Amino acid sequence: MVYSGSFGEKDGLFYLIEAFAEIVIKYPDTVFVMTGKSPSEILMARVKSLIKQNNLDDKIILAGFVNADELLCYNTMADILFVCRSNSPFANHGFPWKLGEYCMTAKPIIATMVSDIEDYFTDNETLFIVEPNNPVAIAQKIDYIFNKYDHALNVGKKSKETALEKFGYLEKSMELIEFIKQTKK
């Protein structure tokens, strides 16, 4: 499992770590790789403390910042990717750009119901969506994915198709050009 990005409050890392603590009981061979880090030493210390408190030192790899090739490798090797932002003004007023990158891997992704994610994706069809700030919901969704991994891979393929359709810059640029041509007439 992989999370990539900043380790800010908006990113829901504490909920992910709590969820992982529950999952590792049922799936003891599971490893969680976290790339990136917090610009705040205080927040980073809280992340490390929660990992230690839950006895996850040997289960969570804090890889830090990695280059683009390493990030691509982590993301394509992951069984599940996470965009589990917290319910915060920042998360609700911004779109997580890493979601598009994750979608291109065609792997199962768990995301939270923040911002306008549900305007583009449907739970269990094109993405796995959970309520924010809820480690129990995240753990249940991880368990669901592990138990129905063939279905999860199909959802991952559909998330890629959705991302290409909704966010593909070439397609959207052509739509915009056509719109401008129509309005000039």
C-alpha positions in Angstrom: 0.0 0.0 0.0 1.3 3.5 -0.9 0.6 7.1 0.1 2.6 9.8 -1.6 2.6 13.5 -0.8 2.9 16.0 1.9 2.3 15.0 5.5 0.0 17.9 6.3 -3.1 17.8 8.5 -5.2 18.0 5.4 -3.8 14.7 4.1 -5.5 12.5 6.7 -2.3 10.6 7.5 -3.3 10.0 11.1 -6.5 8.3 10.0 -4.5 6.2 7.5 -2.1 5.0 10.1 -4.9 4.1 12.5 -6.6 2.2 9.7 -3.4 0.4 8.8 -3.0 -0.6 12.5 -6.3 -2.5 12.2 -5.5 -4.0 8.9 -2.1 -5.3 9.8 -3.7 -7.5 12.5 -5.7 -9.3 9.9 -3.0 -9.1 7.1 0.3 -9.2 9.0 2.4 -9.4 5.8 1.1 -6.0 4.6 3.5 -3.1 4.3 2.6 0.5 4.0 5.1 2.8 2.1 4.7 6.5 2.6 6.7 8.8 0.3 7.2 12.5 0.9 7.3 14.2 4.3 6.0 17.1 6.3 7.7 20.5 6.2 6.8 20.7 9.9 9.1 18.8 12.2 6.4 18.8 14.8 3.9 17.2 12.5 6.6 14.7 11.3 7.3 13.8 14.9 3.6 13.2 15.5 3.5 10.8 12.5 6.5 8.9 13.8 5.1 8.8 17.3 1.8 7.3 16.1 3.7 4.7 14.1 5.7 3.7 17.2 2.6 3.8 19.4 0.9 1.3 17.2 4.0 -0.9 16.9 4.2 -0.4 13.2 7.9 0.5 12.9 8.6 -2.6 10.8 5.4 -2.3 8.8 5.4 1.3 7.7 8.3 2.6 5.5 8.8 6.3 5.6 10.7 6.6 2.3 10.9 10.4 2.4 11.2 12.4 -0.9 11.9 10.1 -3.8 12.7 10.9 -7.5 10.1 10.6 -10.2 11.3 7.1 -11.3 11.1 5.8 -7.7 7.7 7.3 -7.2 6.4 5.7 -10.3 7.9 2.3 -9.2 6.2 2.6 -5.8 2.9 3.6 -7.3 2.8 0.8 -9.9 3.9 -1.9 -7.4 1.2 -0.9 -4.9 -1.8 -3.0 -4.3 -3.7 0.1 -3.0 -3.1 3.8 -3.3 -4.5 6.4 -0.9 -5.9 9.9 -1.3 -7.6 10.1 2.1 -7.8 13.8 2.8 -9.4 15.0 6.0 -12.6 17.0 6.1 -11.0 20.5 6.1 -11.5 23.7 4.2 -8.2 23.2 2.3 -9.2 19.7 1.2 -12.8 20.7 0.3 -11.7 23.6 -1.8 -8.9 21.9 -3.7 -8.6 18.9 -5.9 -5.9 16.3 -5.1 -3.8 16.3 -8.3 -2.1 13.0 -7.2 -5.5 11.3 -7.8 -5.0 11.7 -11.6 -1.5 10.3 -11.3 -2.7 7.4 -9.2 -5.5 6.7 -11.7 -3.0 6.2 -14.5 -1.6 3.2 -12.6 -5.0 1.4 -13.0 -4.6 0.2 -9.4 -7.3 0.4 -6.7 -7.5 3.8 -5.0 -9.2 4.7 -1.8 -10.2 8.4 -1.6 -12.3 10.3 0.8 -15.5 12.2 0.1 -14.0 15.7 0.0 -13.9 18.3 -2.6 -15.7 17.3 -5.8 -14.3 13.7 -6.1 -17.9 12.3 -6.2 -18.7 14.6 -9.2 -16.2 12.5 -11.2 -16.0 9.1 -9.5 -18.5 6.5 -8.2 -17.8 4.3 -5.2 -17.0 0.7 -6.0 -17.3 1.5 -9.7 -14.6 3.9 -10.7 -12.9 4.5 -7.3 -13.2 3.4 -3.7 -14.7 6.2 -1.7 -14.9 6.5 2.1 -16.1 9.3 4.5 -13.2 11.5 5.7 -11.7 11.3 9.2 -12.8 7.7 9.6 -10.1 5.1 10.1 -12.7 2.4 10.5 -14.2 3.1 7.1 -10.7 3.1 5.6 -9.8 -0.2 7.2 -13.1 -1.7 6.0 -12.5 -0.6 2.5 -9.0 -2.0 2.5 -10.3 -5.3 3.8 -13.0 -5.2 1.0 -10.4 -4.6 -1.7 -8.1 -7.4 -0.4 -11.1 -9.8 -0.4 -12.3 -8.8 -3.9 -9.0 -7.9 -5.5 -10.1 -8.9 -9.1 -13.1 -6.5 -8.7 -10.7 -3.9 -7.3 -8.4 -4.2 -10.3 -11.4 -3.7 -12.6 -12.3 -0.6 -10.6 -8.7 0.6 -11.0 -9.0 0.2 -14.8 -12.2 2.2 -14.8 -10.6 4.9 -12.7 -7.9 5.2 -15.4 -10.6 5.5 -18.1 -12.4 8.1 -16.0 -9.3 10.1 -15.5 -8.5 10.1 -19.2 -12.0 11.1 -20.1 -12.5 13.8 -17.4 -9.0 15.1 -17.0 -7.1 14.4 -20.2 -5.6 17.7 -21.2 -5.6 17.0 -24.9 -9.3 16.1 -24.9 -10.2 19.0 -22.7 -8.2 21.4 -24.8 -9.9 20.3 -27.9 -13.3 20.7 -26.2 -12.3 24.3 -25.2 -11.2 25.1 -28.7 -14.5 23.9 -30.1 -16.4 25.9 -27.5 -14.5 29.1 -28.4 -15.0 28.5 -32.1 -18.8 28.1 -31.5 -19.0 31.2 -29.4 -17.2 33.3 -32.1 -19.8 32.5 -34.7 
